[in-house]
């Protein structure tokens, strides 16, 4: 079984929605890193030298490769990535090797067989 790493950079107010939607699409868990900062095409606004950035989270999902695109697209819809600017981004990376995922393999075996 092969896995992908989904990195999702999203406004903190949408983190729970993204996690719920990803789980419904086939993700088996996530890790959230709070208080990330970033800058897109447009620079962030400031007021008297103080930044007015929206707090962001980084959500990491290790997902089975056959489910990864579906999960990625589900996240994009829920988080409005393609509808509004500065909502965040999600990317996927190949995982060459991983340990500690044996419990996920047991859970995902039947799910992936049904998808194929």
N, C-alpha and C positions, 0 to 999 in steps of 0.2 A: 504494500500500500504506500502511495506517495502523497506527500503533503505540500501545501502552500502556506506561506505566511501572509496574512492580510494585515496591512497597516492602515488604520483608519484615523485620520486627523479630523476631529469634529468638535463643534461647539459643545461645551459641557452640558448645556440644556437638552441636547439631543442624544447623549450617550446611552441612556437607558432605552430609548426607542430603537437605536441602532443595535444594541445588544439583543433586545427581544426579537427584532426582525431577523437578525442573523441566526439566532437559535432556531426560529421557525423555518428558516431556509436550509438548515442542516448543520450549523456550527454547534460544537459540543461544549464550548466554553470560551472565555476571553480573559485577558489581562488588561487593566486600565491604568494608564499613567496620567495623573492629573496635572493641571497647571502648565501645559505646554504653551509655547508662544510661537508665532509665525507671522510671515508677511507675504502677501500675494502681489499681484500686479500693482494694486494701489497701496500706497503707504498707509499705515495706521494713523488715525487722527490723534492729536494731542490737545490738551487744554492746560495752559500755563505750565507746559513742560511735563505734564503727567499723561501717560498713555491711556487711551480709551479703548483698549483692546477687549474683545470678547474672550473670556476664558475658554481654553480648548483642552480636550483630552486626546490622548493617543490610545486607541484600542487595538490590541493585538489578538488576532485569531489564528490558530493553527487548524487548518481545515483540509479535508481530503480533496485531492486535485480535481476529481470529477464534479465536486460540489462547489468549487471555489468561484467560478464565474457567476453562477446563480446567486451565491451569497453576496458577491461584490455588487452585482446589479441591484439586488434588494436593498443593500445599504445605501447605494447612490440615490434610489428613489425616496427612501425614508428620510434621508438627511438633506434632500433637495440640492445635491451637488451640481446637477446640470441645469437647475431651474433658476438659481440665484447666485450671484458672485459672492465670493468669500465665505462660503458655507463649509468648506473643507475639501479634503481629497481622500481617496482610498486607492491603495496599490496592492499588488500581489507579487510575491517573490517565491522562487523555488526554494525548497528546503532540501539540502543534499542528504542530511541525516538528522535523526532526532531520537532522544531517549525519553522515557517517561510518558510515552503515548500509548502504551499497551492497552490501557482501559478504553481509550478512544477507538482503537482498532476493533475491539470486540463490539462496541456500540455501532460503529460505522459499517461493519462488514455487510450486514443485512440491508442497510440504507442504500449503500452504493450498488449492491446487486440489484435492488429494485429500480434504481435510476438507469442502470445499463440495460 
